[in-house]
Amino acid sequence: MSSPSASSAVRLAAETWESLFRSQVAVMRKLQSGPAFKTLPVKEYDVLFTLSTCPSGQLRLNEINDKVLLSQSSLSRLVDRLEKRGLVERTTAPDDGRGVLLSLTEAGSELQKTIGREHVRDIAHLVAPALTAEEQRELLRLTEKLRASVAGH
């Protein structure tokens, strides 16, 4: 049987995780319903954003899949839609004739920047009234610490 302190430590960890998760869900729901994502759903924006932040400007589908929260088949369909809209393009990987690289088109890059600017403003309008600058820095420090710890396991 666990000691009372071990039991309360487990309970505290669970309550902390639940609070963090529920806060993230509440914020994302509010952001997704905002004006920034009227043009493009948040999951499609996430792919554009991921491509915009990679140094080479090109990623394989599986590399994108590692950075977004979608199944491989859902991501494939989503990329097909983005390609049909002229926002991403596929090219053959130079080191592997069967490999496909995805990159933003000029239109995709422009749309990502436009939505991104509005998205950042929406985030600021939600976060700034709720947390002081000092609290925001502390939350950032704590979430980065948690992410680093999890990545190390």
ABEGO torsion letter per residue (X at the ends): XBBAAAAAAAAAAAAAAAAAAAAAAAAAAAAAABAAAAABBAAAAAAAAAAAABAAGBBBAAAAAAABBBBAAAAAAAAAAAAAAGABBBBBBAABAABBBBBBBAAAAAAAAAAAAAAAAAAAAAAAAABBAAAAAAAAAAAAAAAAAAAAX
